[in-house]
Amino acid sequence: MKIGLIGYGRMGKEVEKLAKSDGHTVEWIVDVLQNQSAEDLDERSVQAVDVCIEFTEPGSALGNIVHVLKHGGKVICGTTGWHHELEYLRSAVTWESEAVVYGSNFSIGIFLFKHLVRKAAKLFNTVPELYDVAVHEIHHRGKADHPSGTARDLGAILLEEHDGKAKQISELSPGKIDPNSLHVSYSRIGSVPGTHTIYFDSDFDTVELRHSARSRTGFARGALRAAEWIEDKTGMFSFQEVMTSILEEKT
């Protein structure tokens, strides 16, 4: 598979390393840290690769995606913090030959973790008067969005399954927290790749579910898996849809 990289930070370098070890080729790199831009890519460059993998910043992700799609390319976008613009992207693109995969987290482990959280939430919802629930995530200090998209996704799952929670909140005002609110909190420190913890707490015990990334390799592996899956497809897909399809093919 021929790959183009948009973004050459920590994730871009990890994708490049893993892609080469898997036998893929990286045809070109757009290094935004060196003032390069995806808008400099012409149709010939986009058509020279099977897929573009994008890890940049929330403010530039949508523009990068649209530029590649308009030149008939396919995009795997691992940038977070821009998903409020998904409907615009859906309406702006014809999908005649293009394809994009987006996600708040490209970790295969996180995909499986979300399934475990949903199952656990359903169990604890049988006694919602006993157990409160909350989400906390930790990421490196360079992460732009907070809480993370993954934390918000986990919160959405809990809201769907826990009868005692009606909305997510991340910033607290003075006074007691509204008992109907799900607190999704966050910390930013050092170079932590990402840790997400779900708490089910009662007066007599606490149950925790936790996913801790040890490196960025897991995210790069997920992005490459999505790139392989989308090679013969057109349309707009979430990473969850990709992984669900892959699991169904294997079962």
C-alpha atoms as one frame of an Amber mdcrd trajectory, in Angstrom:
protein
   0.000   0.000   0.000   1.253   3.481  -0.910   0.731   6.038   1.854   0.934
   9.810   2.084   1.421  11.360   5.530  -0.133  14.695   6.486   1.465  15.666
   9.777   4.889  14.520  10.893   4.759  14.931  14.648   4.942  12.073  17.116
   2.005  10.212  15.565   3.143  10.778  11.992   6.587   9.381  12.762   5.031
   6.375  14.525   2.778   5.656  11.528   5.762   5.924   9.167   7.830   3.516
  11.254   5.068   0.926  11.545   3.997   1.255   7.891   7.516   0.531   6.670
   7.866  -2.445   9.006   4.611  -3.828   7.551   5.933  -3.547   4.002   4.048
  -0.408   2.961   5.726   2.573   1.321   5.460   6.219   2.392   5.488   8.175
  -0.864   5.463  11.685   0.575   5.167  13.589   3.861   3.563  16.954   4.579
   5.380  18.232   7.664   3.224  21.042   9.038   5.862  21.709  11.708   8.120
  22.810   8.840   5.449  25.168   7.468   4.348  22.676   4.806   0.634  22.470
   4.028  -1.759  19.877   2.628  -3.018  22.621   0.318   0.300  22.330  -1.526
  -0.668  18.825  -2.666  -1.808  18.670  -6.277  -4.011  16.010  -7.859  -0.992
  14.079  -9.115   0.452  13.773  -5.594  -2.873  12.657  -4.109  -3.470  10.133
  -6.885   0.042   8.714  -6.405  -0.958   7.112  -3.085  -3.656   4.669  -2.028
  -4.500   6.599   1.124  -3.500   9.690   3.108  -3.127   9.401   6.882  -3.702
  12.696   8.691  -2.583  13.562  12.230  -2.341  17.346  12.646  -4.348  19.900
  14.666  -8.105  20.472  15.144  -8.023  23.796  13.317  -6.546  22.360  10.118
  -7.954  18.810   9.988 -11.193  19.553   8.129  -9.431  21.647   5.484  -6.826
  18.919   4.975  -9.504  16.267   4.548 -11.593  18.280   2.089  -8.516  19.168
   0.007  -7.529  15.507  -0.393 -11.076  14.343  -1.081 -11.576  16.961  -3.783
  -8.549  15.503  -5.544 -10.069  12.019  -5.450  -8.075  10.703  -2.489  -8.910
   8.675   0.590  -8.159   9.917   4.114  -7.663   8.337   7.514  -7.960  11.210
  10.001  -6.756  10.642  13.548  -6.914  14.298  14.565  -9.478  15.009  17.293
 -11.299  18.135  18.407 -13.019  18.916  15.058 -15.884  16.402  15.018 -18.520
  19.095  15.560 -17.973  19.748  11.837 -18.753  16.197  10.702 -22.163  17.119
   9.306 -20.602  19.839   7.187 -18.120  17.308   5.802 -20.896  14.815   5.132
 -22.881  17.374   3.145 -19.902  18.905   1.340 -18.475  15.736  -0.188 -20.032
  13.738  -3.054 -18.341  10.419  -2.134 -18.168   9.388  -5.802 -14.637   8.051
  -5.439 -13.566   9.428  -2.077 -13.523   7.894   1.375 -12.659   9.044   4.884
 -12.329   7.319   8.245 -12.424   9.512  11.347 -12.301   8.698  15.029 -11.687
  10.103  18.472  -9.225   7.277  19.137  -7.658   4.808  16.709  -6.605   2.359
  19.418  -8.005  -1.124  18.844  -7.805  -1.617  22.613 -10.011   1.442  23.197
 -12.547   0.071  20.711 -12.772  -3.138  22.772 -12.703  -1.129  26.022 -15.818
   0.782  24.951 -17.659  -2.507  24.543 -16.628  -3.532  28.063 -17.748  -0.166
  29.471 -21.166  -0.542  27.864 -21.609  -4.035  29.297 -20.482  -2.863  32.756
 -22.772   0.172  32.656 -25.749  -2.042  31.900 -24.884  -4.238  34.896 -24.451
  -1.317  37.305 -27.642   0.237  36.022 -29.539  -2.592  37.704 -28.693  -0.839
  40.997 -28.361   2.851  39.983 -29.406   3.988  43.451 -26.247   2.371  44.886
 -23.519   3.282  42.391 -22.514   6.670  41.080 -20.385   6.856  37.928 -17.719
   9.199  36.553 -15.004   9.401  33.865 -11.458  10.718  34.226  -8.776  10.896
  31.537  -5.091  11.840  31.531  -3.106  12.941  28.477   0.189  14.623  27.680
   0.370  18.376  28.134   0.519  19.014  24.381  -2.970  17.642  23.681  -5.170
  20.413  22.312  -8.717  19.276  23.189 -10.063  18.636  26.683 -11.727  16.479
  27.713 -10.543  14.108  25.011 -12.912  12.888  22.334 -12.545   9.391  23.765
 -13.615  10.576  27.214 -16.664  12.233  25.689 -17.471   9.026  23.787 -17.216
   7.015  27.003 -19.452   9.567  28.708 -22.010   9.211  25.919 -22.070   5.444
  26.448 -22.671   5.900  30.167 -25.474   8.396  29.543 -27.157   5.873  27.273
 -26.926   3.064  29.821 -27.202   4.769  33.240 -30.713   5.927  34.148 -29.438
   8.311  36.817 -27.384  10.542  34.482 -28.818  13.107  32.074 -25.855  15.187
  30.844 -22.053  15.414  30.750 -20.154  18.186  32.511 -16.416  18.762  32.616
 -16.054  22.166  34.252 -17.443  22.548  37.780 -19.037  25.658  39.228 -18.898
  26.385  42.977 -21.113  24.172  45.102 -22.223  20.582  44.907 -22.350  18.738
  41.616 -25.803  18.051  40.193 -26.432  14.342  40.936 -27.957  13.936  37.460
 -24.728  15.129  35.839 -21.954  12.817  34.689 -18.594  14.336  35.582 -16.061
  13.814  32.764 -12.819  15.230  34.128  -9.288  15.467  32.756  -5.626  16.083
  33.600  -2.752  17.169  31.367   0.762  16.213  32.407   4.111  15.302  30.891
   4.088  12.888  27.960   1.313  10.453  28.973  -0.052   8.865  25.727  -3.512
   8.445  27.248  -5.304   6.882  30.228  -9.096   6.606  30.574 -10.763   5.423
  33.770 -14.414   4.701  34.526 -15.441   4.773  38.185 -18.487   3.021  39.644
 -18.566   4.186  43.260 -20.807   3.307  46.214 -20.684   3.894  49.964 -18.991
   0.534  50.429 -16.734  -0.058  47.394 -15.377   1.293  44.122 -15.059  -0.572
  40.842 -12.690   0.864  38.218 -12.301   0.059  34.523  -9.125   1.507  32.988
  -7.380   1.622  29.645  -3.792   2.895  29.626  -1.869   3.351  26.397   1.811
   2.465  26.803   2.893   4.044  23.515   1.515   5.547  20.315   2.058   2.301
  18.430  -1.486   1.156  19.185  -2.949   4.271  17.561  -0.692   3.871  14.514
  -1.687   0.215  14.204  -5.364   1.175  14.212  -4.826   3.862  11.558  -3.049
   1.392   9.276  -5.758  -1.204   9.820  -8.335   1.394   8.784  -6.237   2.311
   5.730  -6.145  -1.315   4.605  -9.900  -1.680   5.143 -10.898   1.458   3.214
  -8.736   0.804   0.165 -11.640  -0.518  -1.972 -14.460   1.526  -0.389 -16.090
   4.920  -0.763 -18.003   6.945   1.823 -17.617   8.325   5.320 -16.943   5.934
   8.195 -16.111   6.117  11.872 -13.255   4.000  13.214 -15.851   2.131  15.270
 -17.663   1.162  12.060 -14.381  -0.046  10.565 -13.510  -2.218  13.554 -17.061
  -3.568  13.837 -16.893  -4.613  10.189 -13.500  -6.264  10.662 -14.727  -8.206
  13.709 -17.849  -9.360  11.856 -15.671 -10.640   9.010 -13.658 -12.716  11.486
 -16.646 -14.233  13.339
